[in-house]
Amino acid sequence: MTLAPTLRTSLIFLAIALAGLMVADISITAVNPWRDLGRFFLGMVTPDFFSYQGLATALLRTVAFAFVGVSLGATFGFLLALAFRWRAVRMGCAFVRAIHELFWALIFLQFFGFHPLTGVLAIAIPYTGIFAKVYSEMLDETDPEPGRTLPPATGAWLTFLYTRVPQCWQQLCSYTAYRLECGLRSSAILGFVGLPTLGFYLEASFSQGLYSEAGAMLILFYVLIATIPLWLRRPLLPAYIVAAPFFLGDGFPIVWGNVTRFFTSDIVPAPLRHGEGMDGLLVWLADVAVSDALPGLWHTLVLTQVALVLSGIIALVCFPLISKHFAGPVRRTGGHVMLVILRSTPEYVLAYILLQLWGPSMLPAIVALALHNGGIIAHLVGRQSSTLQLRPDAPRGFGRYSYELVPRLYRSFLALLFYRWEIIMRETAILGILGIYTLGFYVDSAIQNIQFDRALLLIVFTALLNLVIDKLSRTIRARLALQTLPTC
């Protein structure tokens, strides 16, 4: 089996990333970035767990939003998975999952305000689309033969429940548990738009220079993620799901008149509201495209491609840290801890921290995206490498890495990297809310200027871009015969 097509594809993406790096703004504008970085790390090693009384409440609400949102997403996603063969269902699920949770939160904030429903729906809607796609793929891979052994009078629904679901039950449970981990990260960053989760208090601590408080919050969040196998027990799940809605908080009451006005007036394009007709609408569309969409699209693509390749480089460098072929138990434990920190820290949180330390540019976003996604891929590739058997006379050190393991793992590595491509694009777009000139920057600016019609159109542009990248990624994976690994 030749690696020429995969290597050629890799070199093309590397060249694109290098070209993007030449035009990207990667300057450090902070007056003394190393001093600030040192203060941050000092705060991490001297965490103050007792200075903030609401820390436990913030963590509890973070978990509650994740449980409610993921539970709703899994329930409706499973139902939609049964109808996923219909084109309308597939397109609808693809569209809703292409819009990041923060964008959904920004939409719902305009008419639900800081009500818990805003956070729950912001997680549940995109996760419904994700669950529907992955669940349908798992169900499609089951063997239909057991269904033919049932009596002829057995209904289609009972046949499905008793023959297809049991075959992939463990996969369904494993993926749902992984998605809960993602839901915890999504729930945490919802605090950056004002909801009472961990991100809200983390932002407050950083803005005041309280790095020990911020360090305590991050450490507790890492512990929460790392101990999921300990507290996420199947017998306890019903109790968690029932209790979670009671810990979301009260929030402000919903003004249903705002909901009606948003859908009947606010998101209607301004020229149509003002009776300017199609001519005015075309002028308005051209202005949005030239002023906002095209600049945001350009910066989003540049940042994405650089972060994608850097993620791959980090993964290739770091996966030996947890591979049994390179390290003993002690070193692998240290490697696992490092990768847990990288993959557990949401890109948005990491980018926010680096922006405070380095100043506004693309560099904090690139590093944040690369560290997080590189950590995820390194974890999966390293775990897979430990399952490989090497011959007794296999070389050691760099020879083992370059001649034995990387050639055997490279196709799986590329599959994971291309699978993360669309996810990196989604994250790149929302990092604009932090002030980086991606599509999210223009969405947030439009909302700040109460131009909800403009903001919604830009969100649609973002979703369409994600769909294009997802389609391109699947096409490349198919042409290279790369196995898709959706659980990454």
N, C-alpha and C positions, 0 to 999 in steps of 0.2 A: 504494500500500500504506500503510494507516494504522498509526500507532504507538500509537493510543489503548489497545488492550488491554495492550500491553507496558508502557506508561507507567502505566496504572491498577494493574497488578500490582506494578510497582516502588514506587509510592506506598504501596500496602498493606503491603509488606514494610518500607518505610522507617518507616511509622507503628508497626508492631509492634516494630521495633528501638528506636525512641525510647521507647516504653512500657517495653521491657525495660531500657533504660538507666536509667530512673527508679527501678527497683526493684533494680538490680544494685549490688553492693558494689564500687565502683571507687576506694576510698580508697588512699592511699599511707601506709603505716605505718612505713616506715624512718625512722630518726632523721635521716640526712643522705643522701637518695637521690641528689642531684646529685653529691656527692663520690664516692659509690660508683660511679655511672655514669661519672664521669670516670676513676676508677681502672681500670675495665673497658676503656674506650677507650684509655687509656694502655697497658694490657697488649696490646691488639690491635695498636697501632703499634710496640710494642717487644717482639715475640714472642721467647721463649727456646726455640730449637729443640734445645738441647743439654743442658738441665737434667734431662730425663727420658729415661733410656736405653731404656725400654720403649715409646717413642712409635711407632717403626717397627713393632714387634710388634703394637701395638694397631691400627694402620691395616691391617696385613696380615690380622689376624683379622677386622676389620670387612669387608674385601673378601671374605675366604673365606666367612664366613657368608652374605653377600649372594649370592655365586655359587652356593653349594650350594642355598640356599633357593629362589632364583629359578629355577635349573635344574630342580629337582624340581617347583616350581609350574608352570612352563611345560610340562613333559612331561605331568604328570597333567592339567593344564588343557586341553591339546590333545586328549587322549583323551576327556575329559568333554565337550569341545565337539562331538565327533562324536555324542554322545547327548543333546545339550542340548535336543532337541525333547521329551524325556520330562519330564513335570512334576516327578517326584521328583528328577531330576538338577538341574533349575533351582532348586527349592526348597532342596535341600541346598547347592548352590553359593552361593545368596543368603545362607543362614544362616551359613556358615563365613566368608564375606568380610565379613559385618556385624560380626564380632568382631575387634577390633584386635589387632595382633601382640603388644602388651604384655600384653593379657589372656590370649592363648594362652600366652605365656611364663610368666605367673604360675600358670597351670594346670599346665603341665608341670614347673615348678620343684617342685611339691609331691610329685612321685613320681620324677622323673628327676634332681632336684637340679641342680647346676651342670655337668651333662654337656653336651657340644656338641649332643647331640640336641635339647635344650630349645630352643636358638636356631634350629637348622635347621627344626624343625617349626613353631616360632612364625612363621616367615616363609613356609614352604612351604604350610601349610594355607590361610590366607586368600588367598595369591596364587594357589593352585589355583582357587579360586572366581572370582577376578577374571579370570584368564587364560581360564577356560572361557567366561565370559560374552562377553568381548571377541573372542576367537578365533571363537566361534560366529557373532557378528554379522558379522565380516569374511568368513567362509566363506559365510554366507547371501547376501551381496551380490555374489557371483561370478556370472558368466553361465553358465547350464547348457547353452547351445548347443554349446560344443566337445565335451561328453561324448557328444552324439548323433552325432558324426562318427566315433567309434571303431567297430571291428568289433563285431557283436552278441555275440560270445563273450567280449568283454572283461568281466572281473569288476567289481563295484561298487567294490571297494577300489582296483584299478588305475585305474579311471576317475576316482576321487576324487583320487588322487595325481598323475595326469598332466594333469588338466584344471582342477580347482578350486584346489588348493594353489598352482600356479604363478601364477595370476591375482592372488592376494593375498599372495604371498611377501614382497614388499617391505614391505607393511603389517605383516605378522606380525613381520618382523625389526625394523622401526622401533619397534613397540610393545614388543617384548621388551627392546630396548635402553633404552627409557624406563623400563620396569618395573625394570630393573637399577639405574637411578639411584634409584628409589624404594626398592629393596631395600638400597642402601647407607645411606640415611637410616634405614630400619627397623633395620638391623643396628647402626648407631651407637647408637640409643636403647636397644637391648637391654642395653647396659652399665649403664643406670640401675637394673636389677633384679639386677645382680651378674655378668652374663656378661662375659668379658674383651674387650669391644669398646671403641670410642673413648669412649662415654658413661661407662663406669666410671671412666676416668682423668680425664675432663673434670669429673665430679662431685667427685672427690677434690681436684682442683686448685682448684675454686671454693670448696669447703668450707674450704680452708686459706688462701684469699685470694691464691692464686698466679695472678694474672691474666695474667702474661706466658706462663706455661706453658699456661694455657687458651687464650690467643690463638694460640699456636703450633699447638695441636691443631685449632682452628677453621680457621685459614688453610690448613693442610695438607689438611683435609677439603674446603674450597672448591676447592683446586687439584685434588684427586682428582676431584671432580664435574665441574669445568670442562674437564678434559683427557680425559674419557671418549672423545670422538671420536678422540683420538690413540692411546690404548693399547687401546681395545676394537676390535681388528681381527678380521675374520671368520676368517682363517687361524689366529689364535692362540686362538680360543675353545675348541677341544678341549683344548689344553694347559692353559688356565685351569681348565676344568671338572674335568679329571683331577687337577690339582695342588691345587685348593682344599680338598678334605677333609683333606689332610695338614697344613694350617695352622690347623685349628680349635682345636687344643690338646687335651689329654687329659681334663682334668676329673676328677671323682670317678666311681667305678664305679657303675653302676645297680644298685639293690637292688630286684629284681623283686617282692619281698614288699610293698614300699611301693606299687608299681603296683597289685597285687591289692587291697590294703587300701583304696586311694583309690577304686577303682571299685565295690567291694563294700560299703564301710562309710562312708568319709569323706563322700562326696557324697550319701548317702542322707539325706533330711530327718530331723532329730533326733527328732521325734515318732514316726516309723516305726521308727527304731532302738530307741527306748525303749518300744515297744509301746503308744503312746498312742492309736493308731487314727486314724480320719478326723477325729474331733472335735479332737484335738490338732493334727492337720495343718492344719486350717482356722484354728485360733487362731495357729499358727506363721506361716502364709501372711499373715494379716492383720497380724501384728506386723512382718514383713519389709516389707510394702507401706507401712504407716503410718510406720514408723521410718526406713526406708532408701530404698525405691524411689521413693515420691512426692516427698520432698524432693530426692533426687538427680535425678529426672526434671525437676522444676521448674527447678532451677539449670542443668541441662544444656541445656534448651530456651532459657532466657533468654540464656545465654552464647552459644549457637549462633547465635541470630537476630541478636544485636548484632554478633558477629564476621562473619557472612555479609554484612550490609549494609556494614560498614566495609571488608571485603575488596573489595567492588564499588567503593566510593568510591576506595580506594587504586589499584585497577586503572585506573579512568578517569583519575585524575590522572597516573599513571606511564607509561601506554603511549606517550604522545608522546616519551618519552625515547629510545625505540629506533626510532621511525618515521622513515622517510626524508623524510616530508612536513613534519617540524618541526626536524630536527637534521641537522648534517653528520656525517661519519665519526667525528671525534674525540668529539663529544658523544654520539653513539650508542654508541661503545665504552664510555664512562663509564657510560651508562645500562645497557648489557648487564652490566657488572661489578656494578652495584648490584642488578640483578634476579637475577643468578646467586647473589649472597649471600643475598638474601631467599628465593628458592625452594629453595636448597640447604640452608639451616638448618632442621632438623626443628623443627616447632612445639613439641615436647616440650623440646628443648634450649633454644630461645629463651624459652619460658615459665619454665624452670628458672632461666635467667640473670636474667630480669626479676624473678622472685620473690626472688632473693637481693638485688637492688638496691632494690626497691620495697616488699617485704613481702608477706604473704599477703592477696590479695583477688582479685576477678575481673579486675582491670585487666591484670595481666601476661598472663593467658590470652587475653583479648580482643585485646590488641596483638599477641601472638605469632601467633595464628591469622590475624589480618587481614593482618599483614605477609607471612607465608609464602604464604597463598592469594592475596592481592592481587598478590604478585610473580609467581606462576605465571600468573594470568589476564592481567596486564599484558604479560607476555612473549608470550603467544599472540595477544592482541589487537593488540599493537604489530607483531608479525610479519605478521599478516594485513593491517594497515593499509598496510604498505609495498607490498603487491601491488595496491592500488587505484590506478586511474588517475584523475587530476583534470583537469578542463577547463583550458585555458590561462588563462582569466580567473577562476579560483577565488580566493576571498579568502585572505588570509594571517592568521597569528596566531590569535587567539581565534575569529575568524569561520570560518576553515578548520576549526578543532576542532569548534565547536558546530553549524555549518550544513552542513559537507561530510562530515566523517569520522564523528563520533559517530552521526548518524542512520543511516549505512550500516553501521556496525559494531555497533549496539546489540543487534540480535537475536542475533548470534553471541556478544556479550558476555554476554547473559542466559543463553544456552544453557550457556556455560562456568560461569557463576556457579551456576546451578541444579544442574549436574552436580557441582560442588564441595560442595553443600549437605550431602549425606549423608556426604561425607568429613570435612567440618568437624564434623559431629555425632560421628563416630567419634573424632576427635582430642579434642573437648571432653570426652567421657566419660573418656578415659584420663588427661587432665590432672588428674583428681581424685587420682591417685596422688601428686601433688606437694602435696596439702593443700587444694585448692580443692573446694568442696562439690558436685561433680558426681557422677555415678554411680560413677566410678572411685574416689572417696574412700571410699565405703561398701564397694565390693568389696575394696579394700586393707585397710580396717579389719577386715572379716570374716576375711580371710586371716590378718592379724596376730593375731586372737583364736582362730585355728584353728577357725573355723566355715566349713569348706569348702562345706557344703551351702548355707549362706546366700550365700556368695560366688558359687557357680555359678548360683544362681537369679537373682542380680542381673546377672550377665553375660548370662544369657538375656534378661532384661528389656532390657538394653542392645542386644542384637542385634535384638530385636523392634522397638524404637524406631527403629533404623537402617533396618529394612525398611520401616517406615511412612513415614519421611522419603523413602526412595528411591522408593517408590510414588507419594507425593505429588509429588515432583520430576518424575518421568516423566509424571504426569498433567498438570501445569502446562505442561511442555514440549510435550506433544502438543496441548493446547488452544491454545497460542500458536503452534503450528507452528514450534517452534524446533528446529533441527538439533542432534542429539546428537553431541558431539565426545568420544569416549571416551579419546582419547590425551592428554587434559589431566591 
